[in-house]
Amino acid sequence: MRAHTAIAVPVSGTALLLIDVINDLAFEGSEALVAQAEPMALRLATLKRRASAAGIPTLDTLLEALRIRRVILTGIAGNICVLFTTNDAYMRDFKIFAPADCIVSNTPADNDHALRQLETVLKANITVSMRLVFRTAA
């Protein structure tokens, strides 16, 4: 994992997907992440019936309509729901960012395995959330 390099993420064309997260990001240290993500103010709540969020017709339609080409994937069940959603995003040719400190699984070993899969198989950019620096077009 590349945890020491800042990564510039363009705001335009990027979506933040919170997989199976039902809280309002009210955790210690969340203020900085939320403040950085604020330019991507569009929020969509949708229910999914399977392990992947990418197969939801309304989500697919919305991402296409907004010309989203990059996704930041975070959430619960890193080894299931986040992994499956990342797989679907990879198959749709999205550039994928997955902040390791914003993904959790049932066990640390499951989470470590999922993060390795995201990085090596699905080519996700794995870092920590504070290394993502959101930028707007000049």
VENMO-V564982 format. One record per pair of residues at least 24 apart in sequence whose ideal C-beta (glycine too) atoms are under 10 Angstrom apart, sorted by sequence separation. I is the first residue (numbers start at 1). J is the second residue. D is the distance in whole Angstrom. If there is no record, write none. Layout:
BEGIN
I:J:D ; I:J:D
END
This chain:
BEGIN
16:40:6 ; 42:66:7 ; 68:92:10 ; 69:93:8 ; 70:94:6 ; 71:95:8 ; 72:96:8 ; 73:97:7 ; 74:98:7 ; 78:102:9 ; 79:103:9 ; 81:105:10 ; 98:122:9 ; 11:36:9 ; 14:39:9 ; 15:40:7 ; 18:43:9 ; 69:94:6 ; 70:95:4 ; 71:96:6 ; 72:97:5 ; 73:98:5 ; 74:99:6 ; 78:103:4 ; 79:104:10 ; 80:105:8 ; 11:37:9 ; 14:40:6 ; 16:42:9 ; 18:44:10 ; 42:68:10 ; 51:77:8 ; 59:85:10 ; 63:89:9 ; 68:94:7 ; 69:95:6 ; 70:96:8 ; 71:97:7 ; 72:98:7 ; 73:99:9 ; 74:100:10 ; 76:102:10 ; 77:103:9 ; 78:104:6 ; 79:105:4 ; 80:106:9 ; 96:122:7 ; 98:124:4 ; 99:125:9 ; 100:126:6 ; 101:127:9 ; 102:128:8 ; 103:129:10 ; 9:36:9 ; 11:38:9 ; 12:39:9 ; 13:40:10 ; 15:42:8 ; 16:43:9 ; 17:44:9 ; 18:45:9 ; 70:97:7 ; 71:98:9 ; 72:99:7 ; 74:101:9 ; 75:102:7 ; 76:103:8 ; 77:104:8 ; 78:105:4 ; 79:106:7 ; 83:110:10 ; 96:123:7 ; 97:124:7 ; 98:125:7 ; 99:126:8 ; 100:127:7 ; 101:128:5 ; 102:129:5 ; 9:37:10 ; 11:39:4 ; 12:40:9 ; 20:48:8 ; 40:68:10 ; 52:80:9 ; 53:81:7 ; 60:88:9 ; 64:92:9 ; 74:102:4 ; 75:103:6 ; 76:104:6 ; 77:105:6 ; 78:106:9 ; 79:107:9 ; 86:114:9 ; 90:118:9 ; 95:123:9 ; 96:124:4 ; 97:125:5 ; 98:126:5 ; 99:127:6 ; 100:128:6 ; 101:129:5 ; 11:40:6 ; 15:44:9 ; 19:48:8 ; 51:80:5 ; 52:81:7 ; 53:82:9 ; 55:84:9 ; 56:85:10 ; 63:92:8 ; 73:102:9 ; 74:103:6 ; 75:104:8 ; 76:105:8 ; 77:106:8 ; 82:111:9 ; 95:124:9 ; 96:125:7 ; 97:126:8 ; 98:127:8 ; 99:128:6 ; 100:129:8 ; 101:130:8 ; 11:41:10 ; 51:81:5 ; 52:82:9 ; 54:84:8 ; 55:85:9 ; 72:102:8 ; 73:103:8 ; 74:104:9 ; 76:106:10 ; 79:109:9 ; 80:110:9 ; 83:113:9 ; 87:117:9 ; 94:124:10 ; 95:125:8 ; 96:126:9 ; 97:127:7 ; 99:129:4 ; 101:131:10 ; 102:132:10 ; 9:40:9 ; 20:51:10 ; 50:81:9 ; 51:82:9 ; 52:83:9 ; 53:84:8 ; 54:85:5 ; 63:94:8 ; 79:110:4 ; 83:114:5 ; 86:117:8 ; 87:118:9 ; 90:121:8 ; 91:122:9 ; 99:130:8 ; 100:131:10 ; 19:51:9 ; 40:72:9 ; 51:83:8 ; 52:84:4 ; 53:85:5 ; 54:86:9 ; 60:92:8 ; 78:110:7 ; 79:111:7 ; 82:114:7 ; 83:115:9 ; 86:118:5 ; 90:122:4 ; 97:129:10 ; 99:131:8 ; 19:52:9 ; 20:53:8 ; 48:81:8 ; 51:84:4 ; 52:85:5 ; 53:86:10 ; 54:87:8 ; 55:88:7 ; 77:110:9 ; 78:111:5 ; 79:112:9 ; 82:115:9 ; 86:119:10 ; 89:122:8 ; 90:123:7 ; 99:132:6 ; 19:53:6 ; 50:84:8 ; 51:85:8 ; 52:86:9 ; 54:88:3 ; 77:111:10 ; 78:112:9 ; 79:113:6 ; 80:114:8 ; 83:117:6 ; 87:121:8 ; 88:122:10 ; 90:124:8 ; 97:131:10 ; 18:53:9 ; 19:54:10 ; 37:72:8 ; 50:85:10 ; 52:87:7 ; 53:88:8 ; 54:89:6 ; 78:113:9 ; 79:114:4 ; 83:118:7 ; 86:121:9 ; 87:122:6 ; 89:124:8 ; 97:132:6 ; 17:53:6 ; 48:84:10 ; 51:87:10 ; 52:88:5 ; 53:89:9 ; 54:90:10 ; 78:114:4 ; 79:115:9 ; 82:118:8 ; 86:122:5 ; 17:54:9 ; 48:85:9 ; 51:88:10 ; 52:89:9 ; 54:91:8 ; 77:114:9 ; 78:115:7 ; 86:123:10 ; 50:88:10 ; 54:92:7 ; 79:117:8 ; 83:121:10 ; 86:124:6 ; 78:117:9 ; 79:118:10 ; 83:122:8 ; 54:94:9 ; 78:118:8 ; 33:74:9 ; 83:124:10 ; 17:59:8 ; 82:124:10 ; 15:59:9 ; 73:118:8 ; 17:63:9 ; 15:62:8 ; 15:63:6 ; 25:74:10 ; 73:122:10 ; 13:63:10 ; 15:66:7 ; 17:68:10 ; 73:124:7 ; 14:66:10 ; 72:124:10 ; 13:66:8 ; 15:68:5 ; 21:74:7 ; 23:76:10 ; 71:124:9 ; 72:125:9 ; 12:66:10 ; 13:67:6 ; 14:68:7 ; 15:69:9 ; 16:70:10 ; 17:71:6 ; 18:72:9 ; 19:73:6 ; 20:74:10 ; 21:75:5 ; 22:76:9 ; 12:67:8 ; 13:68:6 ; 14:69:8 ; 15:70:7 ; 16:71:8 ; 17:72:7 ; 18:73:9 ; 19:74:7 ; 20:75:5 ; 21:76:6 ; 70:125:10 ; 74:129:8 ; 12:68:9 ; 13:69:5 ; 14:70:4 ; 15:71:5 ; 16:72:5 ; 17:73:5 ; 18:74:6 ; 19:75:3 ; 20:76:4 ; 12:69:9 ; 13:70:6 ; 14:71:7 ; 15:72:7 ; 16:73:8 ; 17:74:7 ; 18:75:5 ; 19:76:7 ; 20:77:6 ; 72:129:9 ; 12:70:9 ; 13:71:10 ; 14:72:7 ; 15:73:9 ; 16:74:7 ; 17:75:8 ; 18:76:9 ; 19:77:7 ; 10:69:9 ; 11:70:10 ; 19:78:9 ; 10:70:7 ; 20:80:9 ; 72:132:7 ; 9:70:7 ; 19:80:9 ; 20:81:5 ; 19:81:5 ; 20:82:8 ; 72:134:9 ; 9:72:7 ; 19:82:5 ; 18:82:10 ; 19:83:10 ; 17:82:9 ; 19:84:9 ; 20:85:10 ; 19:85:6 ; 33:99:8 ; 19:86:9 ; 17:85:7 ; 33:101:9 ; 17:86:10 ; 33:102:8 ; 17:89:8 ; 29:101:9 ; 30:102:10 ; 15:89:10 ; 27:102:10 ; 17:94:10 ; 25:102:9 ; 15:94:9 ; 17:96:10 ; 14:94:10 ; 13:94:10 ; 14:95:9 ; 16:97:9 ; 21:102:9 ; 13:95:9 ; 14:97:8 ; 16:99:10 ; 19:102:10 ; 21:104:10 ; 18:102:9 ; 19:103:9 ; 10:95:10 ; 9:95:9 ; 16:102:10 ; 9:97:6 ; 7:97:7 ; 7:99:10 ; 37:129:9 ; 36:129:8 ; 36:130:9 ; 40:134:7 ; 37:132:9 ; 39:134:6 ; 3:99:10 ; 33:129:5 ; 36:132:7 ; 38:134:9 ; 39:135:9 ; 1:98:10 ; 3:100:7 ; 32:129:8 ; 33:130:7 ; 36:133:7 ; 37:134:7 ; 39:136:6 ; 2:100:10 ; 3:101:9 ; 32:130:7 ; 36:134:5 ; 1:100:6 ; 30:129:9 ; 33:132:8 ; 35:134:9 ; 36:135:10 ; 29:129:9 ; 29:130:8 ; 33:134:10 ; 1:112:10 ; 1:115:7 ; 1:116:9 ; 9:125:9 ; 16:132:10 ; 1:118:10 ; 2:119:9 ; 1:119:7 ; 7:125:6 ; 14:132:10 ; 16:134:10 ; 5:125:10 ; 7:127:6 ; 14:134:8 ; 6:127:9 ; 7:128:10 ; 5:127:7 ; 9:131:10 ; 2:125:7 ; 3:126:8 ; 4:127:9 ; 9:132:5 ; 11:134:5 ; 12:135:9 ; 1:125:10 ; 2:126:7 ; 3:127:6 ; 4:128:9 ; 6:130:9 ; 7:131:6 ; 8:132:9 ; 9:133:7 ; 10:134:8 ; 11:135:7 ; 12:136:7 ; 13:137:10 ; 1:126:5 ; 2:127:6 ; 3:128:5 ; 6:131:5 ; 7:132:6 ; 8:133:5 ; 9:134:5 ; 10:135:6 ; 11:136:5 ; 12:137:6 ; 1:127:7 ; 2:128:10 ; 5:131:7 ; 6:132:8 ; 7:133:7 ; 8:134:8 ; 9:135:7 ; 10:136:8 ; 11:137:8 ; 1:128:8 ; 3:130:9 ; 4:131:8 ; 6:133:5 ; 7:134:10 ; 8:135:5 ; 10:137:7 ; 3:131:7 ; 2:131:8
END
